Amino acid sequence: METSYLKTLELDKIIARASEGCVCKEAREQLLALEPQCDPDEVRYALEQTDAINSLLIKNGSPRFGGVEGVSSLVARAVKGGVLSMGELLMVAGALRNFQNLTSWYGSSEHDALPTDDLFYALAPQPGLEQQISSAILAPDAMADTASHTLNELRKKIRATENSIRDRLESMVRNMDTSKYLQESVVSIRNGRYVVPVKSEYRGEVSGIIHDVSSTGATVFVEPQAVVEANARILQYRAQEAQEIERILVAFTAQVAAIEPQFQYSYKAMLEIDVLLAKARLALDMKAFKPSVRTDSSFSLIRARHPLIDPKKCVPVDIALGKEYDSLIITGPNTGGKTVTLKTAGLLCAMAQCGFLIPADERSEICVFDEFLVDIGDEQSIEQSLSTFSGHMKKITGILELAMPHTLVLLDELGAGTDPAEGAALAVAIIEELRRRGVLLMATTHYAELKVFALETKGVVNASCEFDLETLRPTYKLSVGVPGKSNAFLISEKLGIPERVIEAAQQHLSAEDKRLDAVLGQLDDLKLQLKESQDEVEELKNEASHQLEAAQKKRDELIQQGENELEAARAKARALAQQVESKAYALTDELRQLQKDERLSTQQKAQRAREIAKKESEKLFIGTEVVHNPVKEFVPLKEVKVGQEV
């Protein structure tokens, strides 16, 4: 793939910005060497991985992740028999700690299978070994006393002997008989031995071994005879201490060598995760989303923003290519955003092919290009004495050599820098040749001939960057389907050019130019009318939607009310049935008792039974009066009108 576009589209700046989010130097180097992938499946997978990590960053926050460097080679050296230093072992422990922290972070929230599962499952934490190293080694040059029992005992002996020596020497320093021979009342160390500073003229008065002389020669540093043996013991202990430290380092190195295969696999996964975290952090900064990846040669960027422009100043644009048309000719005034539009389309497609989420609506779609062929800006070479036109033609020569299907070609000010008639003719011929090669093409121009070419040619569409004629400032909005007007006369008039000069200039326009200008004016009017019609239709749709929503809400309320009333009636009926059943049992019992009463005649019993039945019936039906509500005629929802009672 041709790579000059990396700088022209400023993809290198995006990659450099993302690399600042890497924790490990090796991951940063991997990211800086990143280039767009050309396989749709690989691009889709890379985007899904970045999106998964982006979601986890939002959900879980950033993982605890410390920077390490070159640990892979350290572990490889351990396998070959090299002994790792304390500092190197601490770096190994740091990598192992990263494995553990990343594993914990990934599992800190529930989620379905993700495209990053393989990377995180490749991490093989060794919490036991990491804890042993971290506890035993305090710093690159300091091992803890507790690293081993032997080391602890040796250091106890060293401290006890040192304390004994200091006590003896401090006693000598305080002694009036000997202190007069000393330059200062201090105890110091020379060549690993405790000494006192003796005045040169009294060197014979203090028995011992001279280990050093001051730069002036006025002081000699003497190891008194009384501590020579103790100093010798310290040196012996120090040698044993060094041997014990070396033994511990050898033991740790052997443990590291034993885990080398899984460590290398984990370390590689850790670096890839570091790169993904950097990409995801950039996505959060840019408020970026994952686009869909198409397998054909078409893309659609919705509300796309250039990631290097201040979001407060950047105007989102919609850019589509490859479905209804394969070539887009963008016209409009200078500084109107034409070049930014070209760069935005190319940069966002290239970013996506690198696995970056893009600052565009999540409905956006990208396709995969094998080549990005770009001629943007004046890149003439003074040394080669190339004019602007020659420089562009040389670049386009290279583009024509490489152009093929699955190629995105971006041409800024095509045909500029030479005679307008010849430049326009050449521009049309170049576009036709590139289209024959099957590329997708975006080009900016000021030539009216290219506007006409786009209007007359199937598959080629005009677009324009809008310009506010009231403020004389570009809006940076892209309108597809309408060629841009130069508005030179109107702008000149607003800036104060005399009206007679403007009128004279208009007379110099050719009939074809006047016709084209009139057509463009009509298109602008039609576009305005269409916009007004679209706004009116949208307003009517919203009103109809609100009315439908209100009707549905009323319908739901009535249905709910009916269901509530029906349920209440059912409940009342159930209660009445229970009451009737209860009264029936009670009445039956009372009638049985009445039947057994021998004091009453048969006629009296019958009369009494009738009275009881009548009384209980009256009690039962009190409060059960039925209220009759008129039943309204059912009206289908589609026939319901606003204001109608239903």
C-alpha distance (Angstrom), angle and dihedral (degrees) to the residues before:
residue distance angle dihedral
M1 . . .
E2 3.81 . .
T3 3.83 107.0 .
S4 3.81 108.2 -167.1
Y5 3.81 88.0 96.5
L6 3.82 89.1 70.5
K7 3.80 89.7 78.1
T8 3.79 98.2 30.7
L9 3.80 93.0 55.0
E10 3.84 89.9 36.9
L11 3.79 92.4 -123.6
D12 3.81 86.3 140.0
K13 3.82 89.0 63.0
I14 3.80 91.7 51.5
I15 3.80 91.1 50.1
A16 3.82 91.9 46.4
R17 3.80 90.6 50.1
A18 3.79 91.4 49.6
S19 3.82 92.2 47.7
E20 3.80 89.6 62.0
G21 3.80 86.5 70.7
C22 3.82 93.2 59.9
V23 3.80 116.5 105.7
C24 3.81 98.0 -162.4
K25 3.80 123.3 60.4
E26 3.81 92.5 -137.1
A27 3.82 91.2 53.2
R28 3.80 89.2 50.0
E29 3.81 90.0 52.6
Q30 3.81 90.6 49.4
L31 3.79 91.3 51.5
L32 3.80 93.6 47.1
A33 3.82 89.0 54.2
L34 3.82 91.9 51.6
E35 3.82 118.9 129.5
P36 3.83 130.6 178.6
Q37 3.80 116.0 -82.6
C38 3.80 118.5 -129.5
D39 3.81 101.6 -155.0
P40 3.84 113.8 91.2
D41 3.82 93.0 -147.1
E42 3.81 92.1 51.1
V43 3.81 91.4 47.0
R44 3.80 91.2 49.0
Y45 3.82 91.4 48.7
A46 3.82 92.6 47.7
L47 3.82 91.0 50.9
E48 3.80 91.6 47.8
Q49 3.81 90.4 51.5
T50 3.81 92.6 50.6
D51 3.80 90.9 45.8
A52 3.81 91.6 50.5
I53 3.81 92.3 52.5
N54 3.81 89.8 44.3
S55 3.82 90.1 56.1
L56 3.81 91.5 47.5
L57 3.81 91.2 50.3
I58 3.79 89.2 54.4
K59 3.81 91.8 46.5
N60 3.83 102.8 37.1
G61 3.81 104.3 21.2
S62 3.80 121.7 -132.5
P63 3.81 119.0 -32.6
R64 3.80 123.0 -121.5
F65 3.76 99.9 -99.4
G66 3.81 125.4 163.6
G67 3.78 125.5 -158.4
V68 3.80 116.9 -107.2
E69 3.78 130.7 172.5
G70 3.79 136.9 -160.2
V71 3.81 94.4 -5.5
S72 3.79 92.2 136.5
S73 3.80 91.3 64.3
L74 3.82 90.9 46.1
V75 3.79 91.4 56.6
A76 3.81 90.5 46.1
R77 3.82 89.0 53.2
A78 3.80 90.1 51.1
V79 3.80 89.4 57.1
K80 3.81 89.8 53.4
G81 3.81 91.7 55.7
G82 3.79 101.4 -94.7
V83 3.81 116.8 141.8
L84 3.80 114.5 -126.7
S85 3.79 119.1 -133.7
M86 3.78 123.8 -127.8
G87 3.81 91.1 -99.8
E88 3.80 91.7 49.6
L89 3.80 92.2 48.9
L90 3.81 89.2 51.3
M91 3.81 88.4 55.0
V92 3.81 89.8 51.6
A93 3.81 88.8 50.1
G94 3.81 89.4 49.5
A95 3.80 90.8 54.8
L96 3.82 91.3 47.8
R97 3.81 89.0 49.8
N98 3.80 89.1 52.6
F99 3.80 89.8 52.9
Q100 3.81 89.7 53.4
N101 3.82 95.9 44.4
L102 3.80 93.6 47.6
T103 3.81 91.1 48.5
S104 3.82 91.2 50.5
W105 3.81 91.8 46.2
Y106 3.80 92.6 50.7
G107 3.78 92.2 50.5
S108 3.82 96.5 42.7
S109 3.81 92.3 95.1
E110 3.78 132.2 38.4
H111 3.78 115.9 -109.5
D112 3.77 140.3 153.9
A113 3.80 122.9 -106.4
L114 3.80 110.1 -54.2
P115 3.82 132.3 -163.5
T116 3.81 87.1 -116.0
D117 3.81 94.5 59.1
D118 3.81 93.8 98.7
L119 3.81 91.9 54.7
F120 3.79 95.1 50.3
Y121 3.80 94.1 40.9
A122 3.82 87.4 54.0
L123 3.81 89.3 64.8
A124 3.80 110.3 101.9
P125 3.82 109.0 -168.3
Q126 3.80 117.0 -160.7
P127 3.82 100.6 -161.4
G128 3.80 93.2 170.6
L129 3.80 95.7 54.2
E130 3.81 92.7 39.8
Q131 3.81 90.9 52.6
Q132 3.82 92.7 46.9
I133 3.81 92.8 52.0
S134 3.82 94.1 43.4
S135 3.81 91.9 49.0
A136 3.80 95.6 45.3
I137 3.81 98.8 42.9
L138 3.80 116.8 53.2
A139 3.80 98.8 177.0
P140 3.82 139.1 -10.1
D141 3.81 88.2 -83.5
A142 3.81 102.6 27.7
M143 3.79 130.1 76.6
A144 3.80 120.3 -169.3
D145 3.79 120.1 -113.2
T146 3.80 87.6 -125.0
A147 3.82 93.3 60.4
S148 3.82 86.8 101.2
H149 3.79 139.2 -8.1
T150 3.81 91.1 -117.4
L151 3.80 92.7 52.3
N152 3.79 90.8 48.7
E153 3.82 92.3 52.0
L154 3.82 92.9 47.1
R155 3.79 92.0 51.2
K156 3.79 91.1 48.7
K157 3.81 88.6 55.0
I158 3.80 91.7 46.7
R159 3.81 92.0 50.9
A160 3.79 92.8 45.9
T161 3.83 92.3 49.7
E162 3.80 92.2 45.4
N163 3.79 90.7 51.1
S164 3.80 90.2 50.3
I165 3.83 91.7 50.6
R166 3.80 92.7 47.4
D167 3.79 91.3 49.7
R168 3.82 91.3 52.5
L169 3.80 94.7 45.9
E170 3.81 93.5 44.9
S171 3.79 87.9 51.6
M172 3.81 88.7 52.7
V173 3.81 91.2 48.1
R174 3.80 91.0 51.9
N175 3.81 93.3 45.0
M176 3.81 109.2 102.9
D177 3.80 92.3 -147.3
T178 3.80 93.5 59.6
S179 3.81 103.3 24.6
K180 3.82 91.0 73.7
Y181 3.82 88.9 67.1
L182 3.79 93.3 54.5
Q183 3.80 126.6 93.8
E184 3.83 90.3 -148.8
S185 3.78 135.9 3.8
V186 3.80 94.2 -115.3
V187 3.79 138.8 109.9
S188 3.83 117.0 -137.0
I189 3.82 139.8 170.0
R190 3.80 127.1 -113.8
N191 3.82 123.1 177.9
G192 3.79 90.1 -10.6
R193 3.81 93.9 -54.2
Y194 3.79 131.0 108.1
V195 3.84 112.3 -113.6
V196 3.82 141.8 168.4
P197 3.86 125.5 -134.5
V198 3.83 108.5 -111.9
K199 3.79 124.3 -171.2
S200 3.79 108.9 -110.1
E201 3.78 93.9 -123.6
Y202 3.82 90.1 57.0
R203 3.78 98.4 45.4
G204 3.78 91.1 118.1
E205 3.79 92.6 52.8
V206 3.81 94.5 66.8
S207 3.78 112.5 59.9
G208 3.79 113.3 -139.5
I209 3.80 147.6 75.4
I210 3.83 122.1 -52.7
H211 3.84 110.4 -134.5
D212 3.80 102.1 171.5
V213 3.81 145.2 3.2
S214 3.80 126.4 -143.0
S215 3.79 119.3 -111.9
T216 3.82 90.4 -106.7
G217 3.79 92.8 47.8
A218 3.80 90.0 -127.5
T219 3.80 93.5 112.2
V220 3.78 133.7 47.9
F221 3.80 121.3 -166.6
V222 3.78 108.4 -134.1
E223 3.78 128.8 -168.6
P224 3.82 101.9 -147.0
Q225 3.77 115.5 -127.3
A226 3.79 89.7 -121.7
V227 3.83 92.3 68.2
V228 3.80 101.3 34.4
E229 3.78 93.5 98.6
A230 3.82 92.8 45.6
N231 3.83 91.0 49.5
A232 3.79 88.8 51.3
R233 3.79 90.3 53.1
I234 3.82 90.1 52.2
L235 3.80 90.4 53.4
Q236 3.77 89.2 50.7
Y237 3.81 91.6 49.5
R238 3.81 90.0 47.6
A239 3.80 90.6 54.0
Q240 3.80 90.3 49.8
E241 3.82 89.3 47.2
A242 3.82 90.9 53.8
Q243 3.80 90.3 49.3
E244 3.80 91.1 50.7
I245 3.82 92.1 48.6
E246 3.81 89.4 50.3
R247 3.80 89.9 50.3
I248 3.80 90.6 51.6
L249 3.81 91.5 48.6
V250 3.81 90.8 50.1
A251 3.81 90.2 50.5
F252 3.81 93.0 49.5
T253 3.81 90.9 45.8
A254 3.81 90.1 53.6
Q255 3.82 90.4 52.7
V256 3.80 90.4 49.7
A257 3.81 91.5 49.1
A258 3.80 89.9 52.0
I259 3.82 92.3 60.7
E260 3.83 95.4 42.5
P261 3.86 98.9 116.3
Q262 3.80 96.5 52.2
F263 3.81 91.4 36.5
Q264 3.81 92.6 57.7
Y265 3.80 90.7 48.0
S266 3.80 91.1 48.9
Y267 3.79 93.2 45.2
K268 3.80 91.6 53.8
A269 3.81 90.1 49.6
M270 3.82 90.5 48.2
L271 3.82 91.6 55.6
E272 3.81 91.2 49.2
I273 3.81 89.5 50.1
D274 3.82 89.3 49.7
V275 3.82 89.2 54.8
L276 3.82 91.4 48.2
L277 3.80 91.3 49.3
A278 3.82 89.5 52.1
K279 3.82 90.8 50.4
A280 3.80 91.1 47.6
R281 3.82 92.7 49.2
L282 3.80 89.1 52.6
A283 3.81 89.4 50.1
L284 3.80 90.2 53.8
D285 3.81 90.8 49.9
M286 3.81 91.9 49.5
K287 3.83 95.4 39.7
A288 3.79 86.3 -124.6
F289 3.81 130.8 172.7
K290 3.80 138.2 -157.8
P291 3.81 113.5 -98.2
S292 3.79 123.1 -150.0
V293 3.81 116.5 -106.2
R294 3.79 117.5 -129.5
T295 3.79 124.2 -156.7
D296 3.80 94.7 -147.9
S297 3.82 127.1 69.0
S298 3.78 100.8 -90.2
F299 3.77 136.9 95.8
S300 3.78 137.4 -174.1
L301 3.80 121.5 -161.9
I302 3.81 112.5 -168.2
R303 3.81 119.5 -160.8
A304 3.78 89.3 -12.6
R305 3.81 118.3 -174.8
H306 3.79 129.2 -163.6
P307 3.83 103.2 -115.1
L308 3.81 94.9 -144.7
I309 3.81 95.5 54.6
D310 3.81 120.2 87.2
P311 3.84 105.1 -93.4
K312 3.81 89.5 -136.4
K313 3.81 90.2 59.7
C314 3.80 100.1 33.1
V315 3.82 116.3 101.6
P316 3.84 112.7 -150.4
V317 3.81 115.7 -124.7
D318 3.80 134.9 -164.2
I319 3.80 112.9 -132.5
A320 3.80 123.7 179.2
L321 3.78 130.5 170.9
G322 3.79 138.1 166.6
K323 3.81 105.0 35.8
E324 3.80 109.5 70.8
Y325 3.80 94.3 6.3
D326 3.80 136.6 14.5
S327 3.81 98.7 -158.3
L328 3.80 130.4 53.3
I329 3.82 120.6 -166.1
I330 3.82 110.3 -162.1
T331 3.78 120.2 -161.1
G332 3.76 134.9 173.4
P333 3.81 142.7 107.0
N334 3.78 125.0 -44.6
T335 3.83 115.0 -84.0
G336 3.78 87.1 20.3
G337 3.78 95.4 122.8
K338 3.82 101.5 -96.6
T339 3.80 94.9 127.0
V340 3.82 92.1 42.6
T341 3.81 88.8 53.5
L342 3.81 90.6 53.0
K343 3.79 92.0 48.0
T344 3.81 92.9 45.4
A345 3.81 92.4 54.7
G346 3.80 94.0 46.2
L347 3.80 96.1 40.9
L348 3.80 96.4 48.8
C349 3.82 92.5 48.2
A350 3.82 90.8 48.6
M351 3.82 91.4 46.1
A352 3.79 91.4 53.0
Q353 3.81 90.6 50.5
C354 3.82 87.1 55.2
G355 3.81 90.9 54.1
F356 3.82 95.6 -103.0
L357 3.78 120.0 139.5
I358 3.80 109.7 -123.7
P359 3.83 133.0 -130.1
A360 3.79 95.4 -113.3
D361 3.79 138.9 95.2
E362 3.81 113.8 -66.6
R363 3.82 89.0 -119.5
S364 3.81 88.5 69.1
E365 3.80 119.5 118.2
I366 3.79 129.2 -155.9
C367 3.77 133.4 -170.9
V368 3.79 127.7 -150.1
F369 3.80 118.9 -103.3
D370 3.79 124.8 -160.1
E371 3.81 90.5 -157.1
F372 3.80 138.2 23.8
L373 3.82 106.6 -157.8
V374 3.78 110.8 -173.0
D375 3.79 136.8 178.7
I376 3.78 106.0 177.2
G377 3.79 125.5 148.1
D378 3.80 132.8 3.9
E379 3.79 105.8 -62.2
Q380 3.80 97.4 165.5
S381 3.78 117.4 153.6
I382 3.81 117.6 -128.6
E383 3.79 90.3 -163.4
Q384 3.81 90.7 55.4
S385 3.85 90.6 43.8
L386 3.80 91.5 -131.0
S387 3.81 119.2 162.4
T388 3.79 120.7 -136.6
F389 3.81 90.8 -99.1
S390 3.80 93.7 46.1
G391 3.78 91.4 47.8
H392 3.80 91.7 52.8
M393 3.80 92.7 45.6
K394 3.79 91.0 51.4
K395 3.79 89.5 52.3
I396 3.80 92.3 47.0
T397 3.81 89.8 49.7
G398 3.80 87.9 60.3
I399 3.81 90.6 45.6
L400 3.82 91.7 53.3
E401 3.80 89.9 51.4
L402 3.82 92.6 54.4
A403 3.82 101.8 33.4
M404 3.81 114.6 119.7
P405 3.82 138.4 135.2
H406 3.82 115.2 -54.8
T407 3.82 89.8 36.0
L408 3.81 126.5 126.5
V409 3.81 112.6 -149.5
L410 3.82 119.8 -166.1
L411 3.82 117.2 -172.8
D412 3.80 122.5 -178.4
E413 3.84 118.2 -155.7
L414 3.80 92.9 -9.6
G415 3.81 112.4 -150.9
A416 3.81 94.8 8.0
G417 3.80 124.3 142.5
T418 3.80 99.1 49.8
D419 3.82 141.2 64.8
P420 3.84 105.6 -38.7
A421 3.80 95.1 -132.1
E422 3.79 93.8 48.9
G423 3.81 92.5 39.5
A424 3.81 91.9 52.8
A425 3.81 92.6 47.1
L426 3.79 91.0 48.9
A427 3.80 91.1 47.6
V428 3.81 92.0 53.5
A429 3.81 91.5 48.6
I430 3.83 91.7 49.2
I431 3.80 91.5 50.4
E432 3.81 91.3 49.1
E433 3.81 91.5 50.0
L434 3.80 93.1 48.2
R435 3.80 91.2 49.0
R436 3.81 89.2 52.6
R437 3.82 87.0 56.0
G438 3.83 89.4 58.1
V439 3.81 98.4 -116.4
L440 3.80 129.3 146.7
L441 3.79 107.9 -118.3
M442 3.79 137.6 -162.0
A443 3.80 119.0 178.3
T444 3.79 136.2 170.5
T445 3.80 123.0 -146.5
H446 3.79 146.5 157.7
Y447 3.80 94.0 -150.0
A448 3.81 116.3 117.2
E449 3.81 89.0 -154.5
L450 3.81 90.4 65.6
K451 3.80 90.7 50.7
V452 3.81 89.2 54.6
F453 3.82 90.8 44.8
A454 3.81 90.1 54.5
L455 3.81 91.9 47.7
E456 3.81 91.9 51.6
T457 3.82 100.7 38.4
K458 3.79 124.0 81.0
G459 3.79 112.6 -129.3
V460 3.81 92.9 24.3
V461 3.81 118.8 97.2
N462 3.77 133.9 -173.0
A463 3.78 121.9 -129.8
S464 3.76 131.3 179.1
C465 3.77 139.0 -159.6
E466 3.79 105.7 -129.5
F467 3.80 122.9 -120.2
D468 3.81 127.3 -157.6
L469 3.79 105.2 -133.1
E470 3.80 92.0 -168.0
T471 3.80 96.3 57.3
L472 3.83 94.9 25.0
R473 3.79 88.3 -131.5
P474 3.81 130.2 121.2
T475 3.80 118.0 -111.2
Y476 3.84 92.2 -155.9
K477 3.82 89.4 -136.5
L478 3.80 116.7 140.5
S479 3.81 118.4 -136.7
V480 3.80 113.0 -166.8
G481 3.79 118.3 -152.8
V482 3.79 96.9 27.9
P483 3.82 124.0 86.7
G484 3.78 116.4 -134.9
K485 3.77 124.3 -112.6
S486 3.77 120.9 -134.8
N487 3.83 90.3 -137.9
A488 3.79 86.7 -161.3
F489 3.81 94.6 147.6
L490 3.80 95.2 47.2
I491 3.79 93.3 45.4
S492 3.80 91.5 47.2
E493 3.79 91.2 50.2
K494 3.81 92.2 50.2
L495 3.79 89.5 49.6
G496 3.80 91.1 56.3
I497 3.81 107.4 -93.5
P498 3.84 106.8 152.3
E499 3.80 115.1 -98.4
R500 3.83 92.4 -124.5
V501 3.81 89.8 57.8
I502 3.80 90.8 50.8
E503 3.81 91.5 49.0
A504 3.80 91.5 48.6
A505 3.79 90.2 50.4
Q506 3.78 91.2 51.7
Q507 3.81 89.7 54.3
H508 3.80 89.4 58.5
L509 3.80 91.8 59.3
S510 3.78 114.8 106.5
A511 3.78 120.1 -117.4
E512 3.80 89.5 -108.5
D513 3.80 91.9 52.0
K514 3.80 90.6 49.6
R515 3.80 90.6 48.6
L516 3.80 91.7 49.6
D517 3.80 91.4 47.1
A518 3.80 89.8 51.1
V519 3.80 91.2 49.1
L520 3.80 91.0 49.9
G521 3.79 89.6 48.9
Q522 3.80 90.2 52.2
L523 3.79 90.1 48.5
D524 3.79 90.2 52.6
D525 3.81 89.9 50.8
L526 3.79 91.3 47.6
K527 3.78 90.4 47.9
L528 3.82 90.0 52.4
Q529 3.81 91.3 48.1
L530 3.79 90.5 47.7
K531 3.79 90.5 50.4
E532 3.81 90.8 50.9
S533 3.81 90.6 47.6
Q534 3.79 91.4 48.4
D535 3.80 90.6 49.9
E536 3.82 90.5 49.5
V537 3.80 92.3 48.3
E538 3.79 90.5 47.7
E539 3.80 90.4 50.7
L540 3.82 91.2 50.3
K541 3.80 90.6 47.5
N542 3.79 90.8 51.6
E543 3.82 91.8 48.2
A544 3.81 91.9 48.4
S545 3.78 89.7 47.2
H546 3.81 91.5 52.0
Q547 3.83 91.3 48.3
L548 3.78 92.0 48.6
E549 3.78 90.5 47.9
A550 3.82 90.9 50.6
A551 3.82 91.5 48.7
Q552 3.79 91.9 48.7
K553 3.80 90.2 48.6
K554 3.83 91.0 50.9
R555 3.80 90.4 47.2
D556 3.80 91.1 50.6
E557 3.81 90.7 48.8
L558 3.82 91.9 51.5
I559 3.78 92.0 46.7
Q560 3.79 90.0 49.6
Q561 3.81 91.2 47.1
G562 3.80 90.8 51.2
E563 3.79 91.4 48.1
N564 3.81 90.7 49.3
E565 3.84 92.2 50.1
L566 3.79 91.4 46.6
E567 3.79 91.8 49.9
A568 3.81 90.4 48.4
A569 3.82 90.3 51.8
R570 3.79 90.9 49.2
A571 3.79 91.0 50.0
K572 3.80 90.7 49.4
A573 3.80 90.8 49.1
R574 3.80 91.3 50.2
A575 3.80 90.7 49.9
L576 3.81 91.2 48.5
A577 3.79 91.4 49.4
Q578 3.79 90.7 51.5
Q579 3.80 90.1 47.8
V580 3.81 91.6 50.0
E581 3.78 91.4 48.5
S582 3.80 91.8 49.2
K583 3.80 92.7 47.8
A584 3.78 90.6 46.8
Y585 3.79 91.5 56.2
A586 3.80 91.0 46.2
L587 3.82 92.1 48.0
T588 3.78 91.5 49.0
D589 3.80 91.0 53.1
E590 3.80 91.8 48.0
L591 3.82 91.9 50.1
R592 3.81 90.7 50.2
Q593 3.78 90.2 52.5
L594 3.81 89.4 48.1
Q595 3.80 90.8 50.7
K596 3.81 90.6 54.3
D597 3.84 93.2 51.1
E598 3.86 103.5 108.0
R599 3.79 92.7 -172.8
L600 3.82 91.8 73.8
S601 3.76 127.1 70.9
T602 3.78 121.6 -126.1
Q603 3.81 90.4 -103.8
Q604 3.81 91.7 50.5
K605 3.80 91.1 48.9
A606 3.81 91.3 52.7
Q607 3.81 91.8 48.2
R608 3.80 91.2 47.8
A609 3.84 91.2 48.9
R610 3.82 91.0 53.0
E611 3.81 91.3 51.2
I612 3.82 92.9 49.6
A613 3.82 92.9 48.6
K614 3.83 92.1 49.0
K615 3.80 92.6 48.2
E616 3.82 94.2 49.1
S617 3.82 92.2 46.7
E618 3.81 91.1 53.9
K619 3.82 90.7 50.0
L620 3.80 92.3 48.2
F621 3.79 97.3 54.1
I622 3.81 98.2 42.1
G623 3.86 107.7 115.5
T624 3.80 94.8 13.3
E625 3.79 96.1 101.0
V626 3.81 110.1 146.1
V627 3.81 116.9 -128.2
H628 3.78 113.2 -148.6
N629 3.82 114.9 -146.1
P630 3.78 118.9 -168.1
V631 3.80 112.5 -108.3
K632 3.80 112.6 -126.5
E633 3.76 120.4 -141.6
F634 3.85 113.3 -99.6
V635 3.80 113.8 -111.8
P636 3.86 119.4 -163.3
L637 3.83 114.1 -119.3
K638 3.81 93.9 -119.1
E639 3.85 89.1 58.5
V640 3.81 94.5 49.8
K641 3.82 113.3 114.8
V642 3.80 129.3 -161.1
G643 3.83 109.7 -90.4
Q644 3.82 94.8 19.1
E645 3.82 118.1 129.6
V646 3.77 112.5 -125.5
